[in-house]
Amino acid sequence: MSVNLVVLSGRLGKRPDLKSTTSGKSVSTVSIAVDDGYGERKKTIWWNIECWDKNAEAVVRFGDKGYRITVTGRLSTDEYEKDGIKVVRAKIIANQVDFIDFPPKNEDSKNEDSKNEYSDYIPF
């Protein structure tokens, strides 16, 4: 038995965009920055994430540069030739995308939320 399961949590590198295949399936390819290590040995690893259908639509709708997401999926590779050299590129095919950061509310709704009937109430 073998298992191909990847879970990554990181920040989106840029605002995602939505594309469609010729058969009409939605796809979005994003990159996330994941920190590895700590202190002087801390480094950032960039992972390519391929989202399909509802995951692609959600990441485009709710994601933006710098937003934190958690991706559960499987490891895959793309192989191609560039200038006579074989290139193998790792990617994650997303099965699930969870959003840790959400878009901030506009200023008007922030002010309305903070003004409720109990805002001046002190319970003691």
MOPAC internal coordinates of N, CA, C and O (Angstrom, degrees):
PM7 1SCF
backbone

  N    0.0000 0     0.00 0     0.00 0    0    0    0
  C    1.4456 1     0.00 0     0.00 0    1    0    0
  C    1.5316 1   109.03 1     0.00 0    2    1    0
  O    1.2310 1   120.52 1   -38.27 1    3    2    1
  N    1.2977 1   116.61 1   141.73 1    3    2    1
  C    1.4602 1   121.13 1   177.08 1    5    3    2
  C    1.5252 1   109.26 1  -131.14 1    6    5    3
  O    1.2310 1   121.19 1   -26.03 1    7    6    5
  N    1.3242 1   115.33 1   153.97 1    7    6    5
  C    1.4567 1   121.38 1  -178.66 1    9    7    6
  C    1.5237 1   108.33 1  -129.07 1   10    9    7
  O    1.2310 1   120.71 1   -48.59 1   11   10    9
  N    1.3109 1   116.24 1   131.41 1   11   10    9
  C    1.4546 1   121.93 1   176.39 1   13   11   10
  C    1.5235 1   106.95 1  -122.49 1   14   13   11
  O    1.2310 1   120.67 1   -91.18 1   15   14   13
  N    1.3242 1   116.32 1    88.82 1   15   14   13
  C    1.4554 1   122.46 1  -176.27 1   17   15   14
  C    1.5167 1   109.03 1  -134.26 1   18   17   15
  O    1.2310 1   120.87 1   -51.22 1   19   18   17
  N    1.3331 1   115.94 1   128.78 1   19   18   17
  C    1.4574 1   121.98 1   179.94 1   21   19   18
  C    1.5253 1   107.89 1  -128.29 1   22   21   19
  O    1.2310 1   120.63 1   -45.84 1   23   22   21
  N    1.3308 1   116.40 1   134.16 1   23   22   21
  C    1.4554 1   122.27 1   173.61 1   25   23   22
  C    1.5225 1   107.30 1  -126.28 1   26   25   23
  O    1.2310 1   120.56 1   -59.27 1   27   26   25
  N    1.3299 1   116.53 1   120.73 1   27   26   25
  C    1.4627 1   121.93 1  -179.38 1   29   27   26
  C    1.5196 1   109.84 1  -129.17 1   30   29   27
  O    1.2310 1   120.85 1   -37.69 1   31   30   29
  N    1.3118 1   115.98 1   142.31 1   31   30   29
  C    1.4547 1   121.29 1   174.84 1   33   31   30
  C    1.5178 1   107.25 1  -128.55 1   34   33   31
  O    1.2310 1   120.76 1   -54.23 1   35   34   33
  N    1.3350 1   116.15 1   125.77 1   35   34   33
  C    1.4552 1   119.91 1  -177.51 1   37   35   34
  C    1.5139 1   111.63 1  -166.58 1   38   37   35
  O    1.2310 1   120.93 1    12.03 1   39   38   37
  N    1.3106 1   115.84 1  -167.97 1   39   38   37
  C    1.4678 1   122.33 1  -177.17 1   41   39   38
  C    1.5296 1   110.80 1  -109.26 1   42   41   39
  O    1.2310 1   121.24 1   -41.25 1   43   42   41
  N    1.3290 1   115.24 1   138.75 1   43   42   41
  C    1.4675 1   120.78 1   177.17 1   45   43   42
  C    1.5206 1   110.46 1   -64.75 1   46   45   43
  O    1.2310 1   120.59 1   -43.38 1   47   46   45
  N    1.3222 1   116.48 1   136.62 1   47   46   45
  C    1.4569 1   121.44 1  -178.51 1   49   47   46
  C    1.5132 1   114.04 1   -80.51 1   50   49   47
  O    1.2310 1   120.21 1   154.54 1   51   50   49
  N    1.3240 1   117.21 1   -25.46 1   51   50   49
  C    1.4653 1   121.32 1   178.07 1   53   51   50
  C    1.5193 1   108.65 1  -158.67 1   54   53   51
  O    1.2310 1   121.29 1    -9.74 1   55   54   53
  N    1.3114 1   115.14 1   170.26 1   55   54   53
  C    1.4720 1   120.13 1   178.68 1   57   55   54
  C    1.5238 1   108.48 1   -66.14 1   58   57   55
  O    1.2310 1   119.87 1   -54.17 1   59   58   57
  N    1.3456 1   117.85 1   125.83 1   59   58   57
  C    1.4701 1   120.73 1  -179.47 1   61   59   58
  C    1.5284 1   112.27 1   -67.86 1   62   61   59
  O    1.2310 1   120.70 1   -28.77 1   63   62   61
  N    1.3302 1   116.27 1   151.23 1   63   62   61
  C    1.4593 1   120.42 1   173.81 1   65   63   62
  C    1.5247 1   108.62 1  -125.54 1   66   65   63
  O    1.2310 1   121.17 1   -26.50 1   67   66   65
  N    1.3166 1   115.36 1   153.50 1   67   66   65
  C    1.4602 1   122.43 1  -175.85 1   69   67   66
  C    1.5157 1   110.02 1  -104.81 1   70   69   67
  O    1.2310 1   121.04 1   -46.64 1   71   70   69
  N    1.3233 1   115.62 1   133.36 1   71   70   69
  C    1.4595 1   121.70 1   175.85 1   73   71   70
  C    1.5178 1   108.15 1  -125.81 1   74   73   71
  O    1.2310 1   120.86 1   -14.63 1   75   74   73
  N    1.3068 1   115.95 1   165.37 1   75   74   73
  C    1.4628 1   120.97 1   177.75 1   77   75   74
  C    1.5146 1   109.51 1  -127.67 1   78   77   75
  O    1.2310 1   121.11 1   -37.10 1   79   78   77
  N    1.3369 1   115.48 1   142.90 1   79   78   77
  C    1.4579 1   120.04 1   174.77 1   81   79   78
  C    1.5183 1   108.65 1   -79.17 1   82   81   79
  O    1.2310 1   120.20 1    -8.11 1   83   82   81
  N    1.3168 1   117.22 1   171.89 1   83   82   81
  C    1.4643 1   120.20 1   178.52 1   85   83   82
  C    1.5189 1   111.52 1   -63.95 1   86   85   83
  O    1.2310 1   120.26 1   155.96 1   87   86   85
  N    1.3344 1   117.10 1   -24.04 1   87   86   85
  C    1.4716 1   120.33 1   178.31 1   89   87   86
  C    1.5295 1   111.89 1   -87.41 1   90   89   87
  O    1.2310 1   120.05 1   179.87 1   91   90   89
  N    1.3472 1   117.51 1    -0.13 1   91   90   89
  C    1.4551 1   121.00 1   175.36 1   93   91   90
  C    1.5210 1   115.49 1    93.95 1   94   93   91
  O    1.2310 1   119.70 1  -174.22 1   95   94   93
  N    1.3345 1   118.17 1     5.78 1   95   94   93
  C    1.4659 1   120.10 1   177.95 1   97   95   94
  C    1.5207 1   110.03 1   -77.92 1   98   97   95
  O    1.2310 1   120.89 1   -39.49 1   99   98   97
  N    1.3376 1   115.90 1   140.51 1   99   98   97
  C    1.4624 1   121.65 1   177.43 1  101   99   98
  C    1.5157 1   109.86 1   -82.05 1  102  101   99
  O    1.2310 1   120.70 1   -40.18 1  103  102  101
  N    1.3356 1   116.26 1   139.82 1  103  102  101
  C    1.4641 1   121.21 1   177.74 1  105  103  102
  C    1.5311 1   109.15 1  -145.19 1  106  105  103
  O    1.2310 1   121.34 1   -38.02 1  107  106  105
  N    1.3219 1   115.03 1   141.98 1  107  106  105
  C    1.4554 1   121.43 1   175.43 1  109  107  106
  C    1.5216 1   108.04 1  -139.98 1  110  109  107
  O    1.2310 1   120.54 1   -50.84 1  111  110  109
  N    1.3131 1   116.57 1   129.16 1  111  110  109
  C    1.4602 1   121.34 1   176.78 1  113  111  110
  C    1.5164 1   107.61 1  -109.68 1  114  113  111
  O    1.2310 1   120.91 1   -57.47 1  115  114  113
  N    1.3320 1   115.86 1   122.53 1  115  114  113
  C    1.4574 1   121.21 1  -178.94 1  117  115  114
  C    1.5208 1   109.09 1  -126.28 1  118  117  115
  O    1.2310 1   120.77 1   -17.10 1  119  118  117
  N    1.3203 1   116.13 1   162.90 1  119  118  117
  C    1.4604 1   121.80 1   174.21 1  121  119  118
  C    1.5141 1   108.01 1  -117.64 1  122  121  119
  O    1.2310 1   120.91 1   -41.94 1  123  122  121
  N    1.3405 1   115.86 1   138.06 1  123  122  121
  C    1.4561 1   118.86 1   174.92 1  125  123  122
  C    1.5306 1   109.44 1  -122.60 1  126  125  123
  O    1.2310 1   121.60 1   -36.44 1  127  126  125
  N    1.3258 1   114.54 1   143.56 1  127  126  125
  C    1.4562 1   121.95 1   178.02 1  129  127  126
  C    1.5211 1   108.21 1   -94.41 1  130  129  127
  O    1.2310 1   121.07 1   -55.94 1  131  130  129
  N    1.3304 1   115.55 1   124.06 1  131  130  129
  C    1.4570 1   121.67 1   179.85 1  133  131  130
  C    1.5261 1   108.25 1  -120.68 1  134  133  131
  O    1.2310 1   120.95 1   -55.05 1  135  134  133
  N    1.3280 1   115.80 1   124.95 1  135  134  133
  C    1.4629 1   119.88 1   178.86 1  137  135  134
  C    1.5195 1   109.82 1   -78.63 1  138  137  135
  O    1.2310 1   121.10 1   -39.36 1  139  138  137
  N    1.3282 1   115.50 1   140.64 1  139  138  137
  C    1.4558 1   122.04 1   178.86 1  141  139  138
  C    1.5203 1   108.26 1  -130.74 1  142  141  139
  O    1.2310 1   120.01 1   -45.51 1  143  142  141
  N    1.3162 1   117.59 1   134.49 1  143  142  141
  C    1.4524 1   121.71 1  -179.02 1  145  143  142
  C    1.5107 1   111.68 1    81.76 1  146  145  143
  O    1.2310 1   121.19 1     8.70 1  147  146  145
  N    1.3383 1   115.33 1  -171.30 1  147  146  145
  C    1.4500 1   120.76 1   179.73 1  149  147  146
  C    1.5229 1   109.17 1  -153.95 1  150  149  147
  O    1.2310 1   121.55 1   -13.41 1  151  150  149
  N    1.3249 1   114.65 1   166.59 1  151  150  149
  C    1.4632 1   120.24 1   179.38 1  153  151  150
  C    1.5195 1   111.94 1    62.66 1  154  153  151
  O    1.2310 1   120.94 1    43.39 1  155  154  153
  N    1.3306 1   115.82 1  -136.61 1  155  154  153
  C    1.4592 1   120.94 1  -179.24 1  157  155  154
  C    1.5213 1   112.15 1   -70.40 1  158  157  155
  O    1.2310 1   120.17 1   160.65 1  159  158  157
  N    1.3133 1   117.28 1   -19.35 1  159  158  157
  C    1.4705 1   121.24 1  -178.86 1  161  159  158
  C    1.5263 1   113.02 1   -93.76 1  162  161  159
  O    1.2310 1   120.32 1  -175.63 1  163  162  161
  N    1.3160 1   116.98 1     4.37 1  163  162  161
  C    1.4568 1   121.01 1  -179.76 1  165  163  162
  C    1.5254 1   109.95 1   -69.47 1  166  165  163
  O    1.2310 1   120.93 1   -46.11 1  167  166  165
  N    1.3189 1   115.84 1   133.89 1  167  166  165
  C    1.4581 1   120.80 1   176.15 1  169  167  166
  C    1.5214 1   108.88 1  -142.25 1  170  169  167
  O    1.2310 1   120.80 1   -19.36 1  171  170  169
  N    1.3096 1   116.08 1   160.64 1  171  170  169
  C    1.4600 1   122.11 1   179.38 1  173  171  170
  C    1.5197 1   108.71 1  -107.38 1  174  173  171
  O    1.2310 1   121.19 1   -49.94 1  175  174  173
  N    1.3147 1   115.32 1   130.06 1  175  174  173
  C    1.4639 1   121.51 1   176.91 1  177  175  174
  C    1.5261 1   107.78 1  -111.90 1  178  177  175
  O    1.2310 1   121.00 1   -49.28 1  179  178  177
  N    1.3262 1   115.70 1   130.72 1  179  178  177
  C    1.4635 1   121.04 1   178.80 1  181  179  178
  C    1.5222 1   109.46 1   -96.51 1  182  181  179
  O    1.2310 1   120.66 1   -51.89 1  183  182  181
  N    1.3280 1   116.35 1   128.11 1  183  182  181
  C    1.4605 1   122.61 1   179.05 1  185  183  182
  C    1.5174 1   110.19 1  -116.74 1  186  185  183
  O    1.2310 1   120.89 1   -43.80 1  187  186  185
  N    1.3380 1   115.90 1   136.20 1  187  186  185
  C    1.4619 1   121.82 1   175.62 1  189  187  186
  C    1.5230 1   108.29 1   -88.19 1  190  189  187
  O    1.2310 1   121.01 1   -51.35 1  191  190  189
  N    1.3267 1   115.68 1   128.65 1  191  190  189
  C    1.4565 1   122.64 1  -178.17 1  193  191  190
  C    1.5236 1   108.22 1  -118.15 1  194  193  191
  O    1.2310 1   120.61 1   -50.57 1  195  194  193
  N    1.3180 1   116.44 1   129.43 1  195  194  193
  C    1.4564 1   122.21 1   178.18 1  197  195  194
  C    1.5300 1   108.47 1  -109.35 1  198  197  195
  O    1.2310 1   120.76 1   -63.36 1  199  198  197
  N    1.3259 1   116.16 1   116.64 1  199  198  197
  C    1.4636 1   122.45 1  -178.36 1  201  199  198
  C    1.5260 1   109.31 1  -109.78 1  202  201  199
  O    1.2310 1   120.74 1   -40.85 1  203  202  201
  N    1.3218 1   116.20 1   139.15 1  203  202  201
  C    1.4571 1   121.68 1  -178.51 1  205  203  202
  C    1.5215 1   111.46 1  -122.45 1  206  205  203
  O    1.2310 1   120.90 1   -26.88 1  207  206  205
  N    1.3094 1   115.89 1   153.12 1  207  206  205
  C    1.4646 1   125.00 1   173.23 1  209  207  206
  C    1.5318 1   112.30 1    51.16 1  210  209  207
  O    1.2310 1   119.62 1    57.95 1  211  210  209
  N    1.3282 1   118.33 1  -122.05 1  211  210  209
  C    1.4753 1   122.21 1  -175.25 1  213  211  210
  C    1.5373 1   111.66 1   -63.62 1  214  213  211
  O    1.2310 1   119.96 1   143.98 1  215  214  213
  N    1.3346 1   117.69 1   -36.02 1  215  214  213
  C    1.4681 1   119.88 1   176.59 1  217  215  214
  C    1.5209 1   110.72 1   -62.66 1  218  217  215
  O    1.2310 1   120.42 1   139.08 1  219  218  217
  N    1.3248 1   116.81 1   -40.92 1  219  218  217
  C    1.4697 1   121.12 1   179.23 1  221  219  218
  C    1.5271 1   110.42 1   -64.47 1  222  221  219
  O    1.2310 1   120.86 1   135.01 1  223  222  221
  N    1.3173 1   115.96 1   -44.99 1  223  222  221
  C    1.4690 1   119.89 1  -179.85 1  225  223  222
  C    1.5277 1   111.12 1   -63.97 1  226  225  223
  O    1.2310 1   120.45 1   140.41 1  227  226  225
  N    1.3396 1   116.75 1   -39.59 1  227  226  225
  C    1.4675 1   120.68 1  -179.32 1  229  227  226
  C    1.5248 1   111.55 1   -68.26 1  230  229  227
  O    1.2310 1   120.04 1   136.66 1  231  230  229
  N    1.3253 1   117.52 1   -43.34 1  231  230  229
  C    1.4649 1   119.77 1  -177.59 1  233  231  230
  C    1.5310 1   110.58 1   -66.51 1  234  233  231
  O    1.2310 1   120.10 1   148.18 1  235  234  233
  N    1.3238 1   117.41 1   -31.82 1  235  234  233
  C    1.4654 1   120.37 1   176.84 1  237  235  234
  C    1.5245 1   110.33 1   -74.26 1  238  237  235
  O    1.2310 1   120.65 1   140.47 1  239  238  237
  N    1.3192 1   116.37 1   -39.53 1  239  238  237
  C    1.4678 1   120.37 1  -177.95 1  241  239  238
  C    1.5244 1   112.80 1   -70.36 1  242  241  239
  O    1.2310 1   120.17 1   137.27 1  243  242  241
  N    1.3342 1   117.28 1   -42.73 1  243  242  241
  C    1.4593 1   120.84 1  -172.97 1  245  243  242
  C    1.5226 1   114.67 1  -105.21 1  246  245  243
  O    1.2310 1   119.50 1   165.76 1  247  246  245
  N    1.3360 1   118.56 1   -14.24 1  247  246  245
  C    1.4559 1   121.21 1  -175.34 1  249  247  246
  C    1.5082 1   113.51 1   -91.47 1  250  249  247
  O    1.2310 1   121.22 1   -26.38 1  251  250  249
  N    1.3164 1   115.28 1   153.62 1  251  250  249
  C    1.4606 1   121.82 1   174.70 1  253  251  250
  C    1.5257 1   107.80 1  -156.32 1  254  253  251
  O    1.2310 1   120.44 1   -15.79 1  255  254  253
  N    1.2961 1   116.77 1   164.21 1  255  254  253
  C    1.4613 1   121.72 1  -178.72 1  257  255  254
  C    1.5304 1   110.38 1   -54.02 1  258  257  255
  O    1.2310 1   121.06 1   -50.45 1  259  258  257
  N    1.3324 1   115.59 1   129.55 1  259  258  257
  C    1.4533 1   121.12 1   178.02 1  261  259  258
  C    1.5177 1   114.61 1    89.68 1  262  261  259
  O    1.2310 1   119.85 1   166.38 1  263  262  261
  N    1.3285 1   117.89 1   -13.62 1  263  262  261
  C    1.4681 1   120.08 1  -179.81 1  265  263  262
  C    1.5164 1   109.73 1   -70.09 1  266  265  263
  O    1.2310 1   120.82 1   -38.07 1  267  266  265
  N    1.3338 1   116.04 1   141.93 1  267  266  265
  C    1.4598 1   121.46 1   179.25 1  269  267  266
  C    1.5243 1   109.98 1   -87.52 1  270  269  267
  O    1.2310 1   121.23 1   -45.90 1  271  270  269
  N    1.3392 1   115.26 1   134.10 1  271  270  269
  C    1.4543 1   121.64 1   175.43 1  273  271  270
  C    1.5264 1   109.23 1  -135.76 1  274  273  271
  O    1.2310 1   121.30 1   -21.73 1  275  274  273
  N    1.3205 1   115.12 1   158.27 1  275  274  273
  C    1.4568 1   121.61 1   171.54 1  277  275  274
  C    1.5154 1   106.95 1  -118.89 1  278  277  275
  O    1.2310 1   120.68 1   -49.46 1  279  278  277
  N    1.3192 1   116.30 1   130.54 1  279  278  277
  C    1.4616 1   122.70 1  -177.32 1  281  279  278
  C    1.5199 1   109.49 1  -118.08 1  282  281  279
  O    1.2310 1   120.92 1   -48.64 1  283  282  281
  N    1.3230 1   115.85 1   131.36 1  283  282  281
  C    1.4630 1   121.74 1   171.74 1  285  283  282
  C    1.5163 1   106.14 1  -114.58 1  286  285  283
  O    1.2310 1   120.36 1   -49.94 1  287  286  285
  N    1.3181 1   116.92 1   130.06 1  287  286  285
  C    1.4586 1   119.59 1  -177.73 1  289  287  286
  C    1.5082 1   111.85 1  -169.83 1  290  289  287
  O    1.2310 1   121.69 1    23.70 1  291  290  289
  N    1.3321 1   114.37 1  -156.30 1  291  290  289
  C    1.4617 1   120.04 1  -179.65 1  293  291  290
  C    1.5227 1   109.73 1  -128.28 1  294  293  291
  O    1.2310 1   121.45 1   -30.18 1  295  294  293
  N    1.3199 1   114.83 1   149.82 1  295  294  293
  C    1.4589 1   121.67 1   179.55 1  297  295  294
  C    1.5197 1   109.81 1   -80.37 1  298  297  295
  O    1.2310 1   120.87 1   -44.62 1  299  298  297
  N    1.3237 1   115.94 1   135.38 1  299  298  297
  C    1.4591 1   122.23 1   178.33 1  301  299  298
  C    1.5287 1   108.17 1  -142.70 1  302  301  299
  O    1.2310 1   120.47 1    -8.49 1  303  302  301
  N    1.3245 1   116.70 1   171.51 1  303  302  301
  C    1.4634 1   120.57 1   177.83 1  305  303  302
  C    1.5251 1   110.40 1  -134.83 1  306  305  303
  O    1.2310 1   121.15 1   -27.58 1  307  306  305
  N    1.3055 1   115.41 1   152.42 1  307  306  305
  C    1.4593 1   123.64 1   168.88 1  309  307  306
  C    1.5171 1   106.53 1  -112.18 1  310  309  307
  O    1.2310 1   120.06 1   -45.91 1  311  310  309
  N    1.3154 1   117.48 1   134.09 1  311  310  309
  C    1.4580 1   121.70 1   177.15 1  313  311  310
  C    1.5248 1   109.10 1  -119.88 1  314  313  311
  O    1.2310 1   121.24 1   -46.83 1  315  314  313
  N    1.3219 1   115.24 1   133.17 1  315  314  313
  C    1.4583 1   120.60 1   177.16 1  317  315  314
  C    1.5224 1   108.54 1  -153.54 1  318  317  315
  O    1.2310 1   121.47 1    -9.39 1  319  318  317
  N    1.3299 1   114.78 1   170.61 1  319  318  317
  C    1.4542 1   120.09 1  -179.63 1  321  319  318
  C    1.5214 1   108.89 1  -113.99 1  322  321  319
  O    1.2310 1   121.00 1   -47.34 1  323  322  321
  N    1.3462 1   115.69 1   132.66 1  323  322  321
  C    1.4564 1   121.08 1   178.87 1  325  323  322
  C    1.5230 1   107.90 1  -132.07 1  326  325  323
  O    1.2310 1   120.54 1   -59.05 1  327  326  325
  N    1.3141 1   116.58 1   120.95 1  327  326  325
  C    1.4618 1   122.77 1  -179.11 1  329  327  326
  C    1.5256 1   111.68 1    53.83 1  330  329  327
  O    1.2310 1   120.95 1  -141.25 1  331  330  329
  N    1.3321 1   115.79 1    38.75 1  331  330  329
  C    1.4566 1   121.03 1   177.86 1  333  331  330
  C    1.5231 1   114.70 1    79.02 1  334  333  331
  O    1.2310 1   120.40 1  -174.96 1  335  334  333
  N    1.3242 1   116.84 1     5.04 1  335  334  333
  C    1.4637 1   121.03 1  -179.41 1  337  335  334
  C    1.5310 1   108.59 1  -112.95 1  338  337  335
  O    1.2310 1   121.00 1   -48.74 1  339  338  337
  N    1.3321 1   115.69 1   131.26 1  339  338  337
  C    1.4521 1   120.50 1   177.91 1  341  339  338
  C    1.5325 1   109.62 1   -74.27 1  342  341  339
  O    1.2310 1   120.76 1   -52.86 1  343  342  341
  N    1.3399 1   116.15 1   127.14 1  343  342  341
  C    1.4579 1   122.60 1  -179.51 1  345  343  342
  C    1.5260 1   108.68 1  -115.34 1  346  345  343
  O    1.2310 1   120.75 1   -48.41 1  347  346  345
  N    1.3112 1   116.17 1   131.59 1  347  346  345
  C    1.4592 1   121.84 1   175.87 1  349  347  346
  C    1.5213 1   107.18 1  -118.37 1  350  349  347
  O    1.2310 1   120.81 1   -55.82 1  351  350  349
  N    1.3261 1   116.06 1   124.18 1  351  350  349
  C    1.4606 1   122.08 1  -175.70 1  353  351  350
  C    1.5248 1   109.22 1  -119.52 1  354  353  351
  O    1.2310 1   120.27 1   -55.46 1  355  354  353
  N    1.3200 1   117.09 1   124.54 1  355  354  353
  C    1.4646 1   121.24 1   178.38 1  357  355  354
  C    1.5225 1   110.11 1   -80.65 1  358  357  355
  O    1.2310 1   121.05 1   -32.03 1  359  358  357
  N    1.3295 1   115.60 1   147.97 1  359  358  357
  C    1.4591 1   121.53 1   175.73 1  361  359  358
  C    1.5227 1   108.37 1  -151.81 1  362  361  359
  O    1.2310 1   121.44 1   -17.93 1  363  362  361
  N    1.3180 1   114.84 1   162.07 1  363  362  361
  C    1.4523 1   121.82 1   176.73 1  365  363  362
  C    1.5219 1   107.21 1  -111.41 1  366  365  363
  O    1.2310 1   120.57 1   -53.91 1  367  366  365
  N    1.3366 1   116.51 1   126.09 1  367  366  365
  C    1.4660 1   121.23 1   173.34 1  369  367  366
  C    1.5268 1   105.71 1   -90.40 1  370  369  367
  O    1.2310 1   120.03 1   -65.95 1  371  370  369
  N    1.3210 1   117.55 1   114.05 1  371  370  369
  C    1.4624 1   121.99 1  -173.77 1  373  371  370
  C    1.5271 1   111.83 1   -75.96 1  374  373  371
  O    1.2310 1   121.26 1   -50.30 1  375  374  373
  N    1.3288 1   115.19 1   129.70 1  375  374  373
  C    1.4665 1   121.50 1   169.98 1  377  375  374
  C    1.5141 1   110.12 1   -96.24 1  378  377  375
  O    1.2310 1   121.06 1   149.74 1  379  378  377
  N    1.3405 1   115.57 1   -30.26 1  379  378  377
  C    1.4628 1   121.13 1  -178.19 1  381  379  378
  C    1.5167 1   109.01 1  -148.35 1  382  381  379
  O    1.2310 1   120.95 1   -41.09 1  383  382  381
  N    1.3259 1   115.79 1   138.91 1  383  382  381
  C    1.4573 1   121.70 1   176.86 1  385  383  382
  C    1.5276 1   107.45 1  -126.31 1  386  385  383
  O    1.2310 1   120.61 1   -57.19 1  387  386  385
  N    1.3267 1   116.45 1   122.81 1  387  386  385
  C    1.4615 1   121.80 1   177.55 1  389  387  386
  C    1.5147 1   108.68 1  -112.66 1  390  389  387
  O    1.2310 1   120.82 1   -43.91 1  391  390  389
  N    1.3225 1   116.04 1   136.09 1  391  390  389
  C    1.4572 1   121.58 1  -177.96 1  393  391  390
  C    1.5174 1   109.95 1   -97.68 1  394  393  391
  O    1.2310 1   120.66 1   -55.79 1  395  394  393
  N    1.3243 1   116.34 1   124.21 1  395  394  393
  C    1.4596 1   121.86 1   178.43 1  397  395  394
  C    1.5222 1   109.35 1   -91.87 1  398  397  395
  O    1.2310 1   120.30 1   140.99 1  399  398  397
  N    1.3238 1   117.04 1   -39.01 1  399  398  397
  C    1.4663 1   122.51 1   175.88 1  401  399  398
  C    1.5134 1   108.37 1  -104.90 1  402  401  399
  O    1.2310 1   120.96 1   -39.51 1  403  402  401
  N    1.3341 1   115.78 1   140.49 1  403  402  401
  C    1.4531 1   120.94 1   175.17 1  405  403  402
  C    1.5170 1   109.07 1  -118.15 1  406  405  403
  O    1.2310 1   120.28 1   -22.17 1  407  406  405
  N    1.3379 1   117.08 1   157.83 1  407  406  405
  C    1.4641 1   119.44 1   179.99 1  409  407  406
  C    1.5231 1   110.45 1   -57.81 1  410  409  407
  O    1.2310 1   120.12 1   -42.39 1  411  410  409
  N    1.3249 1   117.38 1   137.61 1  411  410  409
  C    1.4655 1   119.32 1   177.86 1  413  411  410
  C    1.5207 1   110.32 1   -66.57 1  414  413  411
  O    1.2310 1   120.99 1   -32.15 1  415  414  413
  N    1.3166 1   115.71 1   147.85 1  415  414  413
  C    1.4599 1   119.69 1   175.90 1  417  415  414
  C    1.5211 1   108.40 1   -70.60 1  418  417  415
  O    1.2310 1   120.80 1   -25.41 1  419  418  417
  N    1.3353 1   116.07 1   154.59 1  419  418  417
  C    1.4642 1   117.56 1   178.30 1  421  419  418
  C    1.5234 1   109.16 1   -68.75 1  422  421  419
  O    1.2310 1   120.27 1   -15.66 1  423  422  421
  N    1.3117 1   117.09 1   164.34 1  423  422  421
  C    1.4624 1   122.39 1  -173.90 1  425  423  422
  C    1.5226 1   112.85 1   -59.19 1  426  425  423
  O    1.2310 1   119.75 1   142.90 1  427  426  425
  N    1.3472 1   118.09 1   -37.10 1  427  426  425
  C    1.4600 1   120.91 1  -179.13 1  429  427  426
  C    1.5181 1   111.45 1   -63.24 1  430  429  427
  O    1.2310 1   120.22 1   135.73 1  431  430  429
  N    1.3319 1   117.18 1   -44.27 1  431  430  429
  C    1.4607 1   119.26 1  -178.24 1  433  431  430
  C    1.5274 1   110.76 1   -71.79 1  434  433  431
  O    1.2310 1   119.60 1   151.11 1  435  434  433
  N    1.3438 1   118.37 1   -28.89 1  435  434  433
  C    1.4624 1   120.31 1   176.20 1  437  435  434
  C    1.5264 1   110.02 1   -63.79 1  438  437  435
  O    1.2310 1   121.04 1   136.16 1  439  438  437
  N    1.3404 1   115.61 1   -43.84 1  439  438  437
  C    1.4596 1   119.63 1  -179.16 1  441  439  438
  C    1.5219 1   111.10 1   -66.31 1  442  441  439
  O    1.2310 1   119.78 1   141.06 1  443  442  441
  N    1.3280 1   118.02 1   -38.94 1  443  442  441
  C    1.4524 1   121.37 1   179.06 1  445  443  442
  C    1.5211 1   110.95 1   -66.04 1  446  445  443
  O    1.2310 1   119.77 1   139.21 1  447  446  445
  N    1.3282 1   118.04 1   -40.79 1  447  446  445
  C    1.4591 1   121.93 1  -179.58 1  449  447  446
  C    1.5204 1   111.38 1   -65.16 1  450  449  447
  O    1.2310 1   120.46 1   143.31 1  451  450  449
  N    1.3206 1   116.73 1   -36.69 1  451  450  449
  C    1.4598 1   119.39 1  -177.18 1  453  451  450
  C    1.5158 1   111.72 1   -77.11 1  454  453  451
  O    1.2310 1   119.53 1   163.12 1  455  454  453
  N    1.3468 1   118.51 1   -16.88 1  455  454  453
  C    1.4514 1   121.88 1   179.86 1  457  455  454
  C    1.5266 1   108.55 1  -101.76 1  458  457  455
  O    1.2310 1   120.68 1   -91.90 1  459  458  457
  N    1.3103 1   116.30 1    88.10 1  459  458  457
  C    1.4484 1   118.56 1   173.91 1  461  459  458
  C    1.5157 1   107.96 1  -120.82 1  462  461  459
  O    1.2310 1   120.36 1    -5.51 1  463  462  461
  N    1.3204 1   116.92 1   174.49 1  463  462  461
  C    1.4549 1   120.12 1  -173.32 1  465  463  462
  C    1.5212 1   113.44 1   -66.19 1  466  465  463
  O    1.2310 1   119.63 1   162.83 1  467  466  465
  N    1.3366 1   118.32 1   -17.17 1  467  466  465
  C    1.4570 1   121.43 1  -178.94 1  469  467  466
  C    1.5249 1   113.51 1  -104.02 1  470  469  467
  O    1.2310 1   119.42 1  -171.87 1  471  470  469
  N    1.3007 1   118.71 1     8.13 1  471  470  469
  C    1.4570 1   120.19 1  -174.83 1  473  471  470
  C    1.5171 1   113.28 1   -63.12 1  474  473  471
  O    1.2310 1   119.73 1   150.71 1  475  474  473
  N    1.3427 1   118.11 1   -29.29 1  475  474  473
  C    1.4687 1   120.69 1   179.09 1  477  475  474
  C    1.5134 1   112.48 1  -100.00 1  478  477  475
  O    1.2310 1   120.04 1  -177.85 1  479  478  477
  N    1.2987 1   117.53 1     2.15 1  479  478  477
  C    1.4595 1   121.81 1  -176.40 1  481  479  478
  C    1.5197 1   110.80 1   -80.13 1  482  481  479
  O    1.2310 1   120.27 1   -53.27 1  483  482  481
  N    1.3144 1   117.09 1   126.73 1  483  482  481
  C    1.4654 1   122.91 1   175.77 1  485  483  482
  C    1.5190 1   106.65 1  -114.74 1  486  485  483
  O    1.2310 1   119.17 1   -59.48 1  487  486  485
  N    1.3267 1   119.19 1   120.52 1  487  486  485
  C    1.4563 1   121.40 1  -171.63 1  489  487  486
  C    1.5256 1   115.55 1   -76.10 1  490  489  487
  O    1.2310 1   118.73 1  -174.24 1  491  490  489
  N    1.3079 1   120.02 1     5.76 1  491  490  489
  C    1.4790 1   120.28 1  -179.50 1  493  491  490
  C    1.4992 1   111.03 1  -137.42 1  494  493  491
  O    1.2310 1   120.10 1   180.00 1  495  494  493

